């Protein structure tokens, strides 16, 4: 059954959680993680306010969970530096995504370090210090959302908020052995986020466990008037698919280090053991599109964001970042338009490539370099590390990054499930195969639909639910107000009719979650004498379910005594 993740936090109390976090901060001694760590007394006061809200009966799905926010995202009253001291400004307004987290009971710890202006995948491009890997300090942490990821991996924060343009919400997850969720562009509003490439930026979540990461995305998701690029889940959002997963061919993987290639193959073996069907596809067109983010005219969006500021020569600028953004001033408008056309064509090709698959599983990055190696070659390794992540936002795709099977040396290795826009739930389900979690529900707009006959699993019309990407949500039973009749239809099916409390018996059925458009499709195609109506369940819920007209039920054979359609068929 699908986990809904509306349970309150499991910590003893919000204030106790804060005390534990500051003890952990002192224990690990990683000052480079933070650009602005709030005083413990302030955070404790916020936690006490959350405790008071709980005591007053408020439902707070993230009650007392501690949040570390990447310092290119605004929090009112706390300077936003984007890891450049000369850029620092103090916003009067908090980013919409952070507002939603705190409204749900989360508590802000502070602002975290990053690759300056969110430009990099290594976590070393900052005057506030290179953020070391959580478990292997000589190795990079991954960027640009380095501080937020490491704060989670060290057990300081429960939720890390990052951004992702080229992979910054996924590479740090892979290198630190945690989960990173990058929803479809615009699902989490980017209001209050300093742009890197405004059309391709996403607010992302890090957490130690998949269910918590998904819960945070659910809280932050939804349209926002202050963000013109924000989006809603569509009416036909897919909610489930068979675990048929595309994987890259051997020639697509030549940039992987030998250790990562071996770990990827062993991760694929684990997926097969857990019931996935894997098919190789050639992702070369996607990898070609990835190069446009830095080698094409698209990079001009980085100059549009902060190029004029950097041209003034402010203090604290990282020279590698300055060179990358400074060079982005030169592409022509014609080149930019040509790149957009290339992306549109590749996006269509990607949709065709993945048609029939739940998603695409890829290594998150290519290798795990040392901080010294990045110092010696700050560009080539960083560029290579984005091989599998750079195309995702360019092609309007979503991704969930989770740990795979570690390398033979025991280092973290990460993979990501990549899906077309709005198929985020399918990426979560693929990720859950690897993490072993009950797949958490990401899309709250799903409509519960109760079925009692030919649409049950294993029955002749179940394929209609499968075609609509409906999601199984558990076995159910009605109250004792219903009777069931076998109807004279092709294929055979029963009719459920309400008679009144105590005038029937509990009738067994199954609950599915369908999209709003899927429910409409059922209603539009429903043959007589069937109907969709409100059905009262034994657990107290009322949901949309299949019923039939009273006259048709009277003309059929009463089979209420069997307690359900499958039991009746078995008795026959």
C-alpha positions, 0 to 999 in steps of 0.5 A: 500500500502506498505510504502517504507520509502525513505522519508527524516527525518522530523526534521526541520534541522539536527543542530536543532535536535542536539540542542534538543538532548543535551537539553534532555541529560541535562534534564534527567541527565542519565550519565550512558547511555553513555561511550563516549558522543561526545562534542556538537560542534563536533556533530553539525559540523557533522549535519551542513555537513549533511545540506550541503549535503541536500542543494546540492541535495543529497538524504539522507534517514536518514538525521539528525537522531541521532544515539547512538552506543553500545560500542562494535561496532567500531567508528574510533577515539573513544575508544571501551571499551565493558564496560571494561576500561582495554580493551579500544582500539581506532580503526582506522576503523568504523564498516561497519553498522555505515559507512552505517548509516552516509553515509545515513545522520545519525549523531553519538551522542556517544558510549553507556553503555552495560552489559560488553562484551555483556554478560547479559540481565539486563543492570547492569553488567558494571563498568560505572554504572547500566543503569536504565530503561527509565521510571521506574528508580528502574527497570532494562533497559535490556541488554546487549544493555542497553544504546542504548535502553534507549537513544532512549526511553528517546528521546535523540537518534532517532536510537540506535544500539545494538547487539544481541546474546541471546536477547540483541537487543530485551529485552531492547526494551520490557522493555523500550517500544520501537521497536527492530529489529534483522535481519537474521544473517549476513544481517547486517554485523558484521564487526567492532563488538567485538564478543560475540559468533561470529557465533551467533552475530547480529547488531540490531536497536532500534527506537521509531517507527517501520518504522524508525527501518526498514529504518535503517536496510535497510540502514545497510543491505547487504554483506560486504567483511570485514565480512566473515559471511555477507549474501545477501537476497536470490532470493526467499525471501518471501515478504508477507503471510496471517496473520496466526500466531503460538503462544506457548501453555500454558505449554510453558509459565510457566516461565512468571510472572502472570502480563506478562501472563495476558498482553500476553493474552490481546496482543493476543486478540488485534491481533485477533481483527486486523484480525490475525488467531492464532494457538497454537503450542508446542515450547518445542524443541526451548526452549530446544535449547535455553539452549545450549547458556549458558549450552552447549558447544556453550558458548566456543565461548565467551571464544574464543572472550575475554577469554584470555584477561580476564584471565590476570585479567585486571582492571574493570572486572565485576565478574559475566561476568568474571565467565561466560566467564572463565567457557567457557574455559572447553567444549570439541571439541566433545561436541561443535560438538554435540551441533552443530548437535543438533542445526541443527536438531532443526533448521529443526524441527523449520522450519517444526513447522512453515510451513504454518505460517507467524511467531511465536509470543512470549513474549519477556521476562519473567518479569521486575525485579528491579535493587535490585533484580538483585543485590541480584541474578545476575544469576538466573533472568538473565537466566530466562529472556532469555527463549524466546530469546536465541534460535533465533540466534542459530536456524538462525531465525529473530525477530522483538520486539514491545510493546504489551498491557501493564501490568495491572499496566501500565508497558511496556510489549513486544512481538516479531515476530520470523521467519525463516532465511530471512523471516524478512519481515513477522516478520515486517508485524506481528509487524505492526499489533500491532503497527498500522503502514503501514507495511514498506518494509524491503527487497529492492530487491523486483521486481514490477510486474503489473497484469491486469487480472487473477492474480488480487486479487479475480481472479482465478490465484491470488493463484500463486502470493500468493504461491510465497509470493508476496506483494500487493503494490497498484492499478495502471493504465497504460498510454493511450498507451495500449489496452485490449482484452478478450482472448479465454483462460482457465481460461478467461484472458485479453491481454494487448498490447501497441499501442502507446501514445494516441492510447489506454486508461488507463487500471486498474491493480494491482502492486505486489512485487515479489522476483527475483526467483518468477519473474523467476518462472512466466516467466518459466511457462508463457503459450502462448500467455502471455508475461512479458514485460515493462509496462508504468504506468500513474504515470511515472514508468515503471515496468515489467507487463503481456502483450500478443502477438499482434496476440492473441489480434487481435483474441480476443475481444477489451474491452479497453472501460471498462478500466480494466478486473474487470470492463469488468467482472462486465459489463458482 
